[in-house]
Structures are given as structure tokens and as C-alpha cells.
Amino acid sequence: MISLIEIVTSLLILLGAFFIFAGSIGVIRLPDVYCRMHAATKSVTIGVAGVMIASLFFFAAHGQGFSGKSLLAIIFILLTAPVGAHMISRAAYHFGIPIWEGSVKDELKSECEYIKATSAEE
């Protein structure tokens, strides 16, 4: 007999796997490093968090106790993955990796020009 705990755990794992799969497709299909970084971090972070929440929920419900390590791993992933992707993207921009020609907005262009102008004056 399938219990409600197992159904909820299965749904969380399926949801997490779907987000991880969508992120993987985005990494393959998107046109430049900035879009790929977005796909790799946003959806995969949510996917991994879903799978971790499922394991946390499953083991807590089956009497093996609440895992503080799983909860800390979820918090760590949610905090560090977007920040890391942001920093990698900014570094890629400053090293001159071009954005996709179909991009509508380039918010870092003026900042990068200002940095180059101030460094040239020194």
C-alpha cells in the first residue's frame, strides 16, 4: 500500500527531476554563455532543492530523523548557486566574451566602458 508520504516524496522527486532536465536542455540549446548560465543555475537549483526536500521529507517520515545536513545543503545551494553564476557571468563579460546578437539589453556596457576609461586615466 502506497502511503501519502511516498506519493508526496515521489512528486517532489519528479518535480526536481523535471527542473534539472529543463536546465540541462537549456545549457545545450541556449545561444551564449550568459543565457546558459541562467539555465544552469535557476532551474537546476530549484531541481536539486526539490530532490533534497523529498529526501528530507522521506527520511523524517520513516523514523530516521530530521536531517539538519540536508536542510543546510538546501540553504547553501539556494544561496550560493545564483551568486556564483552572477559572478561568473560578470567575469565573462569583463573578459570580453560577446553577448548573443539577439540580446535586447546590455546593462553592463556602460559600466564596462566606465571601468576601461578610469583605468586608462591611471
Backbone as CSV, one residue per row, in Angstrom:
resi,resn,N_x,N_y,N_z,CA_x,CA_y,CA_z,C_x,C_y,C_z
1,MET,0.835,-1.179,0.000,0.000,0.000,0.000,0.882,1.245,0.000
2,ILE,0.572,2.110,-0.913,1.363,3.330,-1.032,0.798,4.379,-0.084
3,SER,1.664,4.925,0.707,1.209,5.913,1.679,1.283,7.319,1.081
4,LEU,0.697,8.237,1.776,0.704,9.631,1.332,2.124,10.193,1.310
5,ILE,2.943,9.732,2.255,4.340,10.188,2.314,5.087,9.798,1.040
6,GLU,4.866,8.584,0.595,5.561,8.121,-0.604,5.070,8.850,-1.852
7,ILE,3.792,9.192,-1.894,3.258,9.938,-3.035,3.854,11.346,-3.078
8,VAL,3.894,12.004,-1.938,4.453,13.364,-1.886,5.939,13.332,-2.226
9,THR,6.640,12.355,-1.686,8.073,12.228,-1.983,8.304,11.989,-3.472
10,SER,7.503,11.135,-4.053,7.641,10.853,-5.491,7.354,12.091,-6.330
11,LEU,6.339,12.849,-5.954,6.023,14.070,-6.701,7.144,15.103,-6.603
12,LEU,7.728,15.220,-5.415,8.842,16.168,-5.258,10.053,15.744,-6.082
13,ILE,10.319,14.445,-6.108,11.447,13.957,-6.909,11.186,14.172,-8.394
14,LEU,9.970,13.898,-8.833,9.636,14.123,-10.240,9.715,15.598,-10.607
15,LEU,9.249,16.453,-9.738,9.323,17.895,-9.992,10.783,18.359,-10.056
16,GLY,11.583,17.871,-9.111,13.004,18.219,-9.129,13.703,17.696,-10.368
17,ALA,13.376,16.474,-10.769,13.987,15.902,-11.970,13.569,16.675,-13.215
18,PHE,12.328,17.134,-13.236,11.879,17.927,-14.380,12.676,19.226,-14.486
19,PHE,12.873,19.907,-13.361,13.632,21.163,-13.402,15.093,20.917,-13.788
20,ILE,15.678,19.841,-13.293,17.060,19.522,-13.658,17.152,19.212,-15.154
21,PHE,16.194,18.469,-15.659,16.170,18.143,-17.089,15.987,19.407,-17.935
22,ALA,15.080,20.287,-17.515,14.867,21.540,-18.254,16.125,22.396,-18.253
23,GLY,16.814,22.436,-17.130,18.070,23.184,-17.066,19.138,22.583,-17.959
24,SER,19.175,21.271,-18.037,20.153,20.607,-18.897,19.875,20.908,-20.365
25,ILE,18.615,20.905,-20.743,18.264,21.254,-22.124,18.629,22.711,-22.405
26,GLY,18.408,23.592,-21.421,18.767,24.994,-21.594,20.256,25.192,-21.787
27,VAL,21.053,24.436,-21.080,22.509,24.546,-21.238,22.920,24.146,-22.650
28,ILE,22.251,23.169,-23.204,22.590,22.707,-24.554,22.050,23.651,-25.618
29,ARG,20.828,24.157,-25.440,20.135,24.859,-26.516,20.320,26.377,-26.537
30,LEU,20.616,27.002,-25.424,20.645,28.467,-25.390,21.893,29.011,-26.088
31,PRO,21.832,30.245,-26.624,22.840,30.700,-27.586,24.176,31.170,-27.007
32,ASP,24.217,31.744,-25.828,25.504,32.251,-25.331,25.712,31.850,-23.874
33,VAL,26.884,32.193,-23.380,27.265,31.741,-22.038,26.378,32.353,-20.956
34,TYR,25.873,33.539,-21.187,25.049,34.211,-20.172,23.690,33.545,-20.045
35,CYS,23.088,33.213,-21.159,21.804,32.503,-21.130,21.982,31.094,-20.568
36,ARG,23.066,30.441,-20.944,23.327,29.085,-20.433,23.545,29.108,-18.923
37,MET,24.221,30.143,-18.448,24.455,30.257,-17.010,23.131,30.423,-16.275
38,HIS,22.230,31.167,-16.875,20.912,31.359,-16.283,20.175,30.027,-16.171
39,ALA,20.198,29.262,-17.243,19.504,27.972,-17.241,20.156,27.000,-16.264
40,ALA,21.469,27.043,-16.203,22.176,26.098,-15.353,21.946,26.365,-13.878
41,THR,21.753,27.606,-13.514,21.632,27.885,-12.091,20.196,27.952,-11.604
42,LYS,19.344,28.647,-12.304,17.979,28.827,-11.791,17.219,27.507,-11.714
43,SER,17.108,26.830,-12.833,16.279,25.635,-12.838,16.946,24.471,-12.115
44,VAL,18.240,24.346,-12.263,18.914,23.237,-11.590,18.929,23.454,-10.076
45,THR,19.027,24.687,-9.628,18.957,24.954,-8.191,17.609,24.544,-7.631
46,ILE,16.551,24.902,-8.337,15.217,24.513,-7.878,15.057,22.992,-7.935
47,GLY,15.594,22.372,-8.975,15.501,20.920,-9.101,16.229,20.185,-7.992
48,VAL,17.439,20.616,-7.709,18.216,19.967,-6.645,17.547,20.210,-5.295
49,ALA,17.022,21.401,-5.092,16.316,21.674,-3.835,15.082,20.789,-3.711
50,GLY,14.371,20.551,-4.812,13.208,19.670,-4.763,13.568,18.241,-4.382
51,VAL,14.652,17.743,-4.952,15.083,16.379,-4.630,15.554,16.302,-3.178
52,MET,16.257,17.339,-2.726,16.731,17.339,-1.335,15.560,17.437,-0.356
53,ILE,14.559,18.227,-0.683,13.374,18.326,0.178,12.651,16.983,0.211
54,ALA,12.600,16.297,-0.915,11.974,14.971,-0.954,12.706,13.987,-0.053
55,SER,14.030,13.995,-0.105,14.783,13.078,0.760,14.632,13.446,2.224
56,LEU,14.613,14.734,2.491,14.415,15.207,3.873,13.056,14.761,4.389
57,PHE,12.041,14.932,3.571,10.684,14.564,3.931,10.556,13.048,4.111
58,PHE,11.150,12.274,3.209,11.053,10.816,3.248,11.709,10.251,4.506
59,PHE,12.929,10.666,4.781,13.637,10.096,5.924,13.057,10.572,7.253
60,ALA,12.516,11.781,7.278,11.869,12.253,8.501,10.588,11.470,8.756
61,ALA,9.853,11.131,7.710,8.587,10.409,7.860,8.792,8.938,8.186
62,HIS,9.929,8.352,7.810,10.165,6.938,8.071,10.974,6.709,9.346
63,GLY,11.013,7.681,10.202,11.601,7.488,11.516,13.101,7.530,11.581
64,GLN,13.757,7.955,10.518,15.218,8.039,10.577,15.678,9.418,11.015
65,GLY,14.754,10.236,11.381,15.098,11.517,11.965,15.187,12.646,10.971
66,PHE,15.088,13.824,11.502,15.202,15.034,10.699,16.675,15.302,10.405
67,SER,17.000,15.480,9.162,18.397,15.673,8.781,18.706,17.162,8.651
68,GLY,19.440,17.647,9.604,19.862,19.043,9.544,20.852,19.289,8.425
69,LYS,21.607,18.243,8.080,22.578,18.388,6.995,21.872,18.622,5.663
70,SER,20.766,17.929,5.444,20.014,18.136,4.201,19.450,19.544,4.145
71,LEU,18.945,20.009,5.263,18.402,21.361,5.308,19.498,22.397,5.056
72,LEU,20.657,22.196,5.646,21.779,23.109,5.408,22.246,23.051,3.955
73,ALA,22.222,21.852,3.371,22.613,21.723,1.960,21.644,22.487,1.066
74,ILE,20.354,22.415,1.375,19.354,23.149,0.595,19.596,24.651,0.707
75,ILE,19.803,25.122,1.909,20.036,26.561,2.114,21.318,27.000,1.408
76,PHE,22.360,26.177,1.519,23.630,26.510,0.878,23.491,26.583,-0.638
77,ILE,22.779,25.635,-1.208,22.588,25.632,-2.672,21.771,26.834,-3.111
78,LEU,20.713,27.136,-2.367,19.863,28.271,-2.735,20.591,29.606,-2.621
79,LEU,21.552,29.693,-1.719,22.282,30.950,-1.545,23.466,31.086,-2.494
80,THR,24.169,30.012,-2.729,25.434,30.137,-3.449,25.328,29.996,-4.962
81,ALA,24.417,29.197,-5.460,24.369,28.967,-6.913,24.034,30.235,-7.703
82,PRO,23.014,31.005,-7.338,22.752,32.229,-8.106,23.863,33.271,-7.969
83,VAL,24.443,33.376,-6.805,25.526,34.345,-6.608,26.755,33.940,-7.417
84,GLY,27.064,32.657,-7.417,28.192,32.169,-8.193,28.001,32.378,-9.691
85,ALA,26.794,32.111,-10.154,26.514,32.317,-11.576,26.600,33.787,-11.948
86,HIS,26.134,34.645,-11.068,26.222,36.081,-11.329,27.679,36.525,-11.432
87,MET,28.497,36.049,-10.531,29.901,36.443,-10.547,30.625,35.879,-11.775
88,ILE,30.324,34.656,-12.159,30.948,34.067,-13.343,30.517,34.822,-14.597
89,SER,29.248,35.207,-14.666,28.765,35.951,-15.831,29.419,37.321,-15.933
90,ARG,29.555,38.011,-14.825,30.214,39.322,-14.842,31.680,39.199,-15.249
91,ALA,32.326,38.166,-14.742,33.730,37.958,-15.124,33.843,37.659,-16.609
92,ALA,32.914,36.865,-17.136,32.936,36.559,-18.573,32.729,37.830,-19.385
93,TYR,31.848,38.702,-18.929,31.602,39.945,-19.658,32.835,40.835,-19.649
94,HIS,33.465,40.939,-18.520,34.653,41.791,-18.423,35.846,41.222,-19.183
95,PHE,35.846,39.920,-19.410,36.907,39.332,-20.231,36.593,39.391,-21.712
96,GLY,35.455,39.962,-22.066,35.146,40.221,-23.452,34.391,39.135,-24.191
97,ILE,33.805,38.214,-23.492,33.003,37.199,-24.170,31.731,37.871,-24.673
98,PRO,31.469,37.822,-25.970,30.356,38.592,-26.530,29.001,38.024,-26.129
99,ILE,28.036,38.953,-26.048,26.671,38.509,-25.789,26.028,38.128,-27.110
100,TRP,24.943,37.432,-27.032,24.224,36.983,-28.221,23.712,38.199,-28.981
101,GLU,23.821,38.169,-30.311,23.406,39.324,-31.112,21.908,39.593,-31.007
102,GLY,21.141,38.639,-30.574,19.705,38.837,-30.398,19.329,39.406,-29.045
103,SER,20.315,39.670,-28.204,20.021,40.248,-26.883,19.477,41.660,-27.042
104,VAL,18.500,42.006,-26.260,17.837,43.293,-26.380,18.530,44.363,-25.551
105,LYS,19.049,43.976,-24.411,19.587,44.964,-23.488,20.975,44.547,-23.006
106,ASP,21.869,45.516,-22.884,23.220,45.277,-22.382,23.464,46.254,-21.240
107,GLU,23.116,45.843,-20.047,23.203,46.741,-18.901,24.628,46.936,-18.408
108,LEU,25.523,46.051,-18.735,26.899,46.171,-18.248,27.787,46.987,-19.178
109,LYS,27.287,47.354,-20.343,28.120,48.047,-21.320,28.632,49.379,-20.789
110,SER,27.739,50.180,-20.198,28.173,51.484,-19.686,29.127,51.325,-18.507
111,GLU,28.872,50.332,-17.658,29.768,50.110,-16.528,31.149,49.662,-17.000
112,CYS,31.187,48.814,-17.985,32.458,48.312,-18.505,33.237,49.436,-19.192
113,GLU,32.530,50.296,-19.925,33.201,51.432,-20.561,33.759,52.387,-19.518
114,TYR,33.017,52.595,-18.415,33.498,53.463,-17.346,34.755,52.882,-16.703
115,ILE,34.764,51.586,-16.486,35.935,50.946,-15.879,37.145,51.066,-16.800
116,LYS,36.935,50.879,-18.103,38.050,50.995,-19.039,38.558,52.428,-19.104
117,ALA,37.641,53.408,-19.042,38.052,54.808,-19.105,38.832,55.211,-17.866
118,THR,38.387,54.786,-16.695,39.091,55.151,-15.464,40.421,54.434,-15.350
119,SER,40.508,53.217,-15.835,41.790,52.508,-15.769,42.783,53.074,-16.788
120,ALA,42.289,53.635,-17.895,43.176,54.244,-18.877,43.755,55.555,-18.373
121,GLU,43.010,56.280,-17.523,43.491,57.539,-16.975,44.609,57.335,-15.972
122,GLU,44.621,56.196,-15.309,45.624,55.958,-14.264,46.985,55.640,-14.820
